[in-house]
């Protein structure tokens, strides 16, 4: 089972590493990172260079394609060569997925036309411009296309995906092994819950 996660300059680290941690435990699965060019890829926060040995164009097919978000998502969403690759690979996947602003890439590739999708709350209008319909859900699935909300939601999506790729007991075992049992100190993890001053501060974060 081949799971491919493209990385690009200024990717959001948790978008990629969170799902990687979960999906790497799925029995029989191999998770591979690919990039526009082999070499170091820098995350959006600036302190996590990742060495990626494989160019994305070397991948002809995979079982799961997972597109992370981050500041660089706009760049690859405007790259015709990358979008052509996403469309080609999507034709043969069991699941094509996105985390956070990675949904913009799927939308730009034409894979979300007319679908209800989720992503980071900061890109609602941009998703609409691609013909997608935003919904503030944590995970949205349409057959083999799955989108997840911002950053940390990728972990939830990966656990759901682990169940689809194996079974519920295995997915629950992975959740237990990784001790994913969220108990946040504040209840401000969505726009619907956050006070105005928190929302304003969040808009100014990188």
C-alpha positions as protocol buffer text, in pm:
chain_id: "A"
residue {
  index: 1
  type: UNK
  ca { x: 0 y: 0 z: 0 }
}
residue {
  index: 2
  type: UNK
  ca { x: 172 y: 313 z: -128 }
}
residue {
  index: 3
  type: UNK
  ca { x: 88 y: 644 z: 43 }
}
residue {
  index: 4
  type: UNK
  ca { x: 240 y: 956 z: -113 }
}
residue {
  index: 5
  type: UNK
  ca { x: 266 y: 1298 z: 53 }
}
residue {
  index: 6
  type: UNK
  ca { x: 405 y: 1582 z: -163 }
}
residue {
  index: 7
  type: UNK
  ca { x: 608 y: 1842 z: 21 }
}
residue {
  index: 8
  type: UNK
  ca { x: 680 y: 2187 z: -118 }
}
residue {
  index: 9
  type: UNK
  ca { x: 856 y: 2496 z: 9 }
}
residue {
  index: 10
  type: UNK
  ca { x: 666 y: 2649 z: 301 }
}
residue {
  index: 11
  type: UNK
  ca { x: 453 y: 2341 z: 372 }
}
residue {
  index: 12
  type: UNK
  ca { x: 270 y: 2331 z: 705 }
}
residue {
  index: 13
  type: UNK
  ca { x: 462 y: 2070 z: 910 }
}
residue {
  index: 14
  type: UNK
  ca { x: 176 y: 1920 z: 1112 }
}
residue {
  index: 15
  type: UNK
  ca { x: -33 y: 1884 z: 794 }
}
residue {
  index: 16
  type: UNK
  ca { x: 220 y: 1629 z: 669 }
}
residue {
  index: 17
  type: UNK
  ca { x: 389 y: 1488 z: 978 }
}
residue {
  index: 18
  type: UNK
  ca { x: 69 y: 1430 z: 1177 }
}
residue {
  index: 19
  type: UNK
  ca { x: -91 y: 1206 z: 913 }
}
residue {
  index: 20
  type: UNK
  ca { x: 246 y: 1043 z: 842 }
}
residue {
  index: 21
  type: UNK
  ca { x: 274 y: 935 z: 1206 }
}
residue {
  index: 22
  type: UNK
  ca { x: -71 y: 773 z: 1188 }
}
residue {
  index: 23
  type: UNK
  ca { x: -59 y: 620 z: 841 }
}
residue {
  index: 24
  type: UNK
  ca { x: 289 y: 473 z: 879 }
}
residue {
  index: 25
  type: UNK
  ca { x: 139 y: 232 z: 1134 }
}
residue {
  index: 26
  type: UNK
  ca { x: -122 y: 94 z: 893 }
}
residue {
  index: 27
  type: UNK
  ca { x: -26 y: -270 z: 825 }
}
residue {
  index: 28
  type: UNK
  ca { x: 139 y: -308 z: 486 }
}
residue {
  index: 29
  type: UNK
  ca { x: 160 y: 66 z: 423 }
}
residue {
  index: 30
  type: UNK
  ca { x: 462 y: 261 z: 306 }
}
residue {
  index: 31
  type: UNK
  ca { x: 453 y: 640 z: 330 }
}
residue {
  index: 32
  type: UNK
  ca { x: 670 y: 832 z: 85 }
}
residue {
  index: 33
  type: UNK
  ca { x: 743 y: 1203 z: 64 }
}
residue {
  index: 34
  type: UNK
  ca { x: 797 y: 1358 z: -278 }
}
residue {
  index: 35
  type: UNK
  ca { x: 885 y: 1712 z: -383 }
}
residue {
  index: 36
  type: UNK
  ca { x: 905 y: 1934 z: -692 }
}
residue {
  index: 37
  type: UNK
  ca { x: 1280 y: 1872 z: -691 }
}
residue {
  index: 38
  type: UNK
  ca { x: 1490 y: 1629 z: -482 }
}
residue {
  index: 39
  type: UNK
  ca { x: 1669 y: 1789 z: -189 }
}
residue {
  index: 40
  type: UNK
  ca { x: 1582 y: 1995 z: 117 }
}
residue {
  index: 41
  type: UNK
  ca { x: 1230 y: 2131 z: 148 }
}
residue {
  index: 42
  type: UNK
  ca { x: 1170 y: 2403 z: 408 }
}
residue {
  index: 43
  type: UNK
  ca { x: 855 y: 2421 z: 618 }
}
residue {
  index: 44
  type: UNK
  ca { x: 648 y: 2738 z: 660 }
}
residue {
  index: 45
  type: UNK
  ca { x: 776 y: 2800 z: 1013 }
}
residue {
  index: 46
  type: UNK
  ca { x: 1135 y: 2804 z: 894 }
}
residue {
  index: 47
  type: UNK
  ca { x: 1308 y: 2552 z: 1122 }
}
residue {
  index: 48
  type: UNK
  ca { x: 1225 y: 2208 z: 981 }
}
residue {
  index: 49
  type: UNK
  ca { x: 1412 y: 2137 z: 658 }
}
residue {
  index: 50
  type: UNK
  ca { x: 1319 y: 1793 z: 528 }
}
residue {
  index: 51
  type: UNK
  ca { x: 1535 y: 1600 z: 283 }
}
residue {
  index: 52
  type: UNK
  ca { x: 1314 y: 1453 z: 12 }
}
residue {
  index: 53
  type: UNK
  ca { x: 1493 y: 1221 z: -233 }
}
residue {
  index: 54
  type: UNK
  ca { x: 1212 y: 1170 z: -485 }
}
residue {
  index: 55
  type: UNK
  ca { x: 1070 y: 1409 z: -743 }
}
residue {
  index: 56
  type: UNK
  ca { x: 691 y: 1391 z: -759 }
}
residue {
  index: 57
  type: UNK
  ca { x: 697 y: 1326 z: -1133 }
}
residue {
  index: 58
  type: UNK
  ca { x: 872 y: 993 z: -1065 }
}
residue {
  index: 59
  type: UNK
  ca { x: 548 y: 868 z: -907 }
}
residue {
  index: 60
  type: UNK
  ca { x: 309 y: 727 z: -1165 }
}
residue {
  index: 61
  type: UNK
  ca { x: 46 y: 593 z: -926 }
}
residue {
  index: 62
  type: UNK
  ca { x: -23 y: 539 z: -558 }
}
residue {
  index: 63
  type: UNK
  ca { x: -299 y: 407 z: -335 }
}
residue {
  index: 64
  type: UNK
  ca { x: -334 y: 727 z: -132 }
}
residue {
  index: 65
  type: UNK
  ca { x: -240 y: 1082 z: -229 }
}
residue {
  index: 66
  type: UNK
  ca { x: -234 y: 1326 z: 62 }
}
residue {
  index: 67
  type: UNK
  ca { x: -184 y: 1696 z: -13 }
}
residue {
  index: 68
  type: UNK
  ca { x: -81 y: 1907 z: 288 }
}
residue {
  index: 69
  type: UNK
  ca { x: -130 y: 2280 z: 311 }
}
residue {
  index: 70
  type: UNK
  ca { x: 87 y: 2573 z: 415 }
}
residue {
  index: 71
  type: UNK
  ca { x: 202 y: 2898 z: 264 }
}
residue {
  index: 72
  type: UNK
  ca { x: 340 y: 2716 z: -39 }
}
residue {
  index: 73
  type: UNK
  ca { x: 4 y: 2566 z: -129 }
}
residue {
  index: 74
  type: UNK
  ca { x: -79 y: 2873 z: -338 }
}
residue {
  index: 75
  type: UNK
  ca { x: 241 y: 2824 z: -540 }
}
residue {
  index: 76
  type: UNK
  ca { x: 173 y: 2461 z: -632 }
}
residue {
  index: 77
  type: UNK
  ca { x: -196 y: 2539 z: -689 }
}
residue {
  index: 78
  type: UNK
  ca { x: -75 y: 2775 z: -961 }
}
residue {
  index: 79
  type: UNK
  ca { x: 169 y: 2526 z: -1115 }
}
residue {
  index: 80
  type: UNK
  ca { x: 15 y: 2358 z: -1424 }
}
residue {
  index: 81
  type: UNK
  ca { x: 272 y: 2077 z: -1422 }
}
residue {
  index: 82
  type: UNK
  ca { x: 202 y: 1988 z: -1061 }
}
residue {
  index: 83
  type: UNK
  ca { x: -174 y: 2005 z: -1111 }
}
residue {
  index: 84
  type: UNK
  ca { x: -150 y: 1778 z: -1415 }
}
residue {
  index: 85
  type: UNK
  ca { x: 40 y: 1528 z: -1200 }
}
residue {
  index: 86
  type: UNK
  ca { x: -225 y: 1545 z: -926 }
}
residue {
  index: 87
  type: UNK
  ca { x: -498 y: 1475 z: -1181 }
}
residue {
  index: 88
  type: UNK
  ca { x: -307 y: 1181 z: -1334 }
}
residue {
  index: 89
  type: UNK
  ca { x: -229 y: 1020 z: -1000 }
}
residue {
  index: 90
  type: UNK
  ca { x: -585 y: 1077 z: -876 }
}
residue {
  index: 91
  type: UNK
  ca { x: -717 y: 859 z: -1159 }
}
residue {
  index: 92
  type: UNK
  ca { x: -568 y: 550 z: -994 }
}
residue {
  index: 93
  type: UNK
  ca { x: -588 y: 623 z: -621 }
}
residue {
  index: 94
  type: UNK
  ca { x: -803 y: 450 z: -365 }
}
residue {
  index: 95
  type: UNK
  ca { x: -822 y: 783 z: -183 }
}
residue {
  index: 96
  type: UNK
  ca { x: -716 y: 1137 z: -270 }
}
residue {
  index: 97
  type: UNK
  ca { x: -702 y: 1357 z: 37 }
}
residue {
  index: 98
  type: UNK
  ca { x: -605 y: 1700 z: 161 }
}
residue {
  index: 99
  type: UNK
  ca { x: -527 y: 1871 z: 489 }
}
residue {
  index: 100
  type: UNK
  ca { x: -589 y: 2240 z: 554 }
}
residue {
  index: 101
  type: UNK
  ca { x: -511 y: 2460 z: 251 }
}
residue {
  index: 102
  type: UNK
  ca { x: -410 y: 2150 z: 57 }
}
residue {
  index: 103
  type: UNK
  ca { x: -776 y: 2158 z: -49 }
}
residue {
  index: 104
  type: UNK
  ca { x: -688 y: 2457 z: -267 }
}
residue {
  index: 105
  type: UNK
  ca { x: -457 y: 2232 z: -467 }
}
residue {
  index: 106
  type: UNK
  ca { x: -726 y: 1970 z: -519 }
}
residue {
  index: 107
  type: UNK
  ca { x: -971 y: 2246 z: -610 }
}
residue {
  index: 108
  type: UNK
  ca { x: -728 y: 2404 z: -856 }
}
residue {
  index: 109
  type: UNK
  ca { x: -685 y: 2060 z: -1016 }
}
residue {
  index: 110
  type: UNK
  ca { x: -1063 y: 2047 z: -1068 }
}
residue {
  index: 111
  type: UNK
  ca { x: -1120 y: 1761 z: -826 }
}
residue {
  index: 112
  type: UNK
  ca { x: -1358 y: 1947 z: -594 }
}
residue {
  index: 113
  type: UNK
  ca { x: -1596 y: 2105 z: -846 }
}
residue {
  index: 114
  type: UNK
  ca { x: -1941 y: 2130 z: -692 }
}
residue {
  index: 115
  type: UNK
  ca { x: -1844 y: 1932 z: -382 }
}
residue {
  index: 116
  type: UNK
  ca { x: -1887 y: 2031 z: -21 }
}
residue {
  index: 117
  type: UNK
  ca { x: -1538 y: 2038 z: 126 }
}
residue {
  index: 118
  type: UNK
  ca { x: -1353 y: 2152 z: 432 }
}
residue {
  index: 119
  type: UNK
  ca { x: -1023 y: 2331 z: 476 }
}
residue {
  index: 120
  type: UNK
  ca { x: -875 y: 2604 z: 692 }
}
residue {
  index: 121
  type: UNK
  ca { x: -1133 y: 2868 z: 777 }
}
residue {
  index: 122
  type: UNK
  ca { x: -911 y: 3136 z: 624 }
}
residue {
  index: 123
  type: UNK
  ca { x: -963 y: 3020 z: 263 }
}
residue {
  index: 124
  type: UNK
  ca { x: -1342 y: 2993 z: 239 }
}
residue {
  index: 125
  type: UNK
  ca { x: -1371 y: 3254 z: -38 }
}
residue {
  index: 126
  type: UNK
  ca { x: -1084 y: 3106 z: -239 }
}
residue {
  index: 127
  type: UNK
  ca { x: -1241 y: 2762 z: -233 }
}
residue {
  index: 128
  type: UNK
  ca { x: -1564 y: 2914 z: -363 }
}
residue {
  index: 129
  type: UNK
  ca { x: -1373 y: 3072 z: -652 }
}
residue {
  index: 130
  type: UNK
  ca { x: -1274 y: 2719 z: -761 }
}
residue {
  index: 131
  type: UNK
  ca { x: -1632 y: 2594 z: -747 }
}
residue {
  index: 132
  type: UNK
  ca { x: -1608 y: 2413 z: -413 }
}
residue {
  index: 133
  type: UNK
  ca { x: -1856 y: 2466 z: -131 }
}
residue {
  index: 134
  type: UNK
  ca { x: -1701 y: 2511 z: 213 }
}
residue {
  index: 135
  type: UNK
  ca { x: -1854 y: 2347 z: 518 }
}
residue {
  index: 136
  type: UNK
  ca { x: -1709 y: 2390 z: 870 }
}
residue {
  index: 137
  type: UNK
  ca { x: -1681 y: 2017 z: 935 }
}
residue {
  index: 138
  type: UNK
  ca { x: -1367 y: 1847 z: 1060 }
}
residue {
  index: 139
  type: UNK
  ca { x: -1362 y: 1585 z: 783 }
}
residue {
  index: 140
  type: UNK
  ca { x: -1566 y: 1562 z: 462 }
}
residue {
  index: 141
  type: UNK
  ca { x: -1571 y: 1253 z: 244 }
}
residue {
  index: 142
  type: UNK
  ca { x: -1710 y: 1212 z: -107 }
}
residue {
  index: 143
  type: UNK
  ca { x: -1638 y: 855 z: -211 }
}
residue {
  index: 144
  type: UNK
  ca { x: -1258 y: 849 z: -250 }
}
residue {
  index: 145
  type: UNK
  ca { x: -1201 y: 1222 z: -206 }
}
residue {
  index: 146
  type: UNK
  ca { x: -1150 y: 1330 z: 154 }
}
residue {
  index: 147
  type: UNK
  ca { x: -1077 y: 1681 z: 278 }
}
residue {
  index: 148
  type: UNK
  ca { x: -997 y: 1785 z: 633 }
}
residue {
  index: 149
  type: UNK
  ca { x: -999 y: 2116 z: 814 }
}
residue {
  index: 150
  type: UNK
  ca { x: -697 y: 2315 z: 929 }
}
residue {
  index: 151
  type: UNK
  ca { x: -363 y: 2171 z: 1044 }
}
residue {
  index: 152
  type: UNK
  ca { x: -446 y: 1941 z: 1338 }
}
residue {
  index: 153
  type: UNK
  ca { x: -753 y: 1803 z: 1160 }
}
residue {
  index: 154
  type: UNK
  ca { x: -517 y: 1602 z: 943 }
}
residue {
  index: 155
  type: UNK
  ca { x: -463 y: 1365 z: 1236 }
}
residue {
  index: 156
  type: UNK
  ca { x: -837 y: 1301 z: 1263 }
}
residue {
  index: 157
  type: UNK
  ca { x: -857 y: 1245 z: 890 }
}
residue {
  index: 158
  type: UNK
  ca { x: -562 y: 1005 z: 898 }
}
residue {
  index: 159
  type: UNK
  ca { x: -727 y: 795 z: 1169 }
}
residue {
  index: 160
  type: UNK
  ca { x: -1045 y: 779 z: 963 }
}
residue {
  index: 161
  type: UNK
  ca { x: -835 y: 685 z: 660 }
}
residue {
  index: 162
  type: UNK
  ca { x: -651 y: 418 z: 860 }
}
residue {
  index: 163
  type: UNK
  ca { x: -987 y: 256 z: 931 }
}
residue {
  index: 164
  type: UNK
  ca { x: -1081 y: 263 z: 563 }
}
residue {
  index: 165
  type: UNK
  ca { x: -747 y: 112 z: 462 }
}
residue {
  index: 166
  type: UNK
  ca { x: -751 y: -157 z: 731 }
}
residue {
  index: 167
  type: UNK
  ca { x: -1033 y: -184 z: 987 }
}
residue {
  index: 168
  type: UNK
  ca { x: -1179 y: 4 z: 1281 }
}
residue {
  index: 169
  type: UNK
  ca { x: -990 y: -197 z: 1543 }
}
residue {
  index: 170
  type: UNK
  ca { x: -655 y: -128 z: 1376 }
}
residue {
  index: 171
  type: UNK
  ca { x: -734 y: 243 z: 1350 }
}
residue {
  index: 172
  type: UNK
  ca { x: -833 y: 253 z: 1715 }
}
residue {
  index: 173
  type: UNK
  ca { x: -514 y: 71 z: 1808 }
}
residue {
  index: 174
  type: UNK
  ca { x: -309 y: 330 z: 1619 }
}
residue {
  index: 175
  type: UNK
  ca { x: -499 y: 606 z: 1798 }
}
residue {
  index: 176
  type: UNK
  ca { x: -423 y: 442 z: 2131 }
}
residue {
  index: 177
  type: UNK
  ca { x: -57 y: 379 z: 2046 }
}
residue {
  index: 178
  type: UNK
  ca { x: -10 y: 744 z: 1952 }
}
residue {
  index: 179
  type: UNK
  ca { x: -218 y: 840 z: 2258 }
}
residue {
  index: 180
  type: UNK
  ca { x: -427 y: 1075 z: 2052 }
}
residue {
  index: 181
  type: UNK
  ca { x: -677 y: 1181 z: 2317 }
}
residue {
  index: 182
  type: UNK
  ca { x: -721 y: 1558 z: 2275 }
}
residue {
  index: 183
  type: UNK
  ca { x: -794 y: 1752 z: 2591 }
}
residue {
  index: 184
  type: UNK
  ca { x: -700 y: 2109 z: 2496 }
}
residue {
  index: 185
  type: UNK
  ca { x: -661 y: 2370 z: 2769 }
}
residue {
  index: 186
  type: UNK
  ca { x: -888 y: 2614 z: 2580 }
}
residue {
  index: 187
  type: UNK
  ca { x: -1207 y: 2567 z: 2381 }
}
residue {
  index: 188
  type: UNK
  ca { x: -1116 y: 2804 z: 2099 }
}
residue {
  index: 189
  type: UNK
  ca { x: -1026 y: 2558 z: 1826 }
}
residue {
  index: 190
  type: UNK
  ca { x: -1289 y: 2673 z: 1578 }
}
residue {
  index: 191
  type: UNK
  ca { x: -1413 y: 3006 z: 1448 }
}
residue {
  index: 192
  type: UNK
  ca { x: -1753 y: 2932 z: 1599 }
}
residue {
  index: 193
  type: UNK
  ca { x: -1606 y: 2914 z: 1948 }
}
residue {
  index: 194
  type: UNK
  ca { x: -1332 y: 3176 z: 1941 }
}
residue {
  index: 195
  type: UNK
  ca { x: -1393 y: 3529 z: 2078 }
}
residue {
  index: 196
  type: UNK
  ca { x: -1327 y: 3820 z: 1847 }
}
residue {
  index: 197
  type: UNK
  ca { x: -989 y: 3911 z: 1998 }
}
residue {
  index: 198
  type: UNK
  ca { x: -865 y: 3552 z: 1959 }
}
residue {
  index: 199
  type: UNK
  ca { x: -984 y: 3539 z: 1600 }
}
residue {
  index: 200
  type: UNK
  ca { x: -806 y: 3865 z: 1521 }
}
residue {
  index: 201
  type: UNK
  ca { x: -482 y: 3739 z: 1680 }
}
residue {
  index: 202
  type: UNK
  ca { x: -509 y: 3414 z: 1483 }
}
residue {
  index: 203
  type: UNK
  ca { x: -543 y: 3604 z: 1155 }
}
residue {
  index: 204
  type: UNK
  ca { x: -204 y: 3762 z: 1223 }
}
residue {
  index: 205
  type: UNK
  ca { x: -19 y: 3437 z: 1287 }
}
residue {
  index: 206
  type: UNK
  ca { x: 213 y: 3303 z: 1018 }
}
